[in-house]
Amino acid sequence: MASTNKIIAIDGYSSCGKSTLAKALAERLHYLYIDSGAMYRAVTLYFIRHAVPLTQAEKVAAALGQIHIDFHIEPGRTRISLNGEDVSDEIRQMYISDYVSEVSAVKAVREAMVAQQQRMGKNKNIVMDGRDIGTTVFPDAHLKIFMTADPKVRAERRYLELKGKGNDITLEEVFENLAHRDYIDTTRAESPLVRSEDAIILDNTELNEAEQLQFVLDRL
Ligand code: DC
């Protein structure tokens, strides 16, 4: 029987507010929210802790075999665990942001994550955000959104968020990290960030959270 579950794919540049939108949509529609970027961040944390060399395919494959990622739904928030440890806060640290694009450009890493993401989307209504959800993970998603926003506005939003969480960081560092990640994410060989032809563009430079949510609800 053909599957009847619904999938909303949200892709776009770093710090465009994809997860804010995805969470709001999932809550409104009672869908499951899956943050695919958090999975690449968890892999990055593991690779840093275990000093896995990205250029050695066997070591990368062996490490991937040791990684078990789970999502736990708690009231109002989703937590991610890496081999049983809640790493939701640790993976947001800047040292992970600085290295995650390199790790997620590795073919074997992508294959492992995409396979797990596709399993999570089986028979469930989900909202998933990332870089390749509408192009590679769920090319048949029933709604695809491609998010973008002015890079300066994105950096300011992320800077304020990180500052608010007590991070010692400058606006310039955040801006450079976003530019660096955008560059790697869009130019890597393995499923780079590109807009799927059938994705609707959402530029939220001048939209607030309620407006961007309404933009998508109007297109369902
Ligand atoms: O969404 P995020 O900023 O937390 O994602 C972290 C990194 O993971 C991002 O710089 C690129 C990578 N990523 C990816 O390659 N594919 C995805 N589907 C999601 C994230």
Residues whose N, C-alpha, C, O or C-beta is under 5 A from the ligand:
A	BS01	DC	S14 S36 G37 A38 Y40 V100 S101 S104 D129 G130 R131 D132 R181 D185
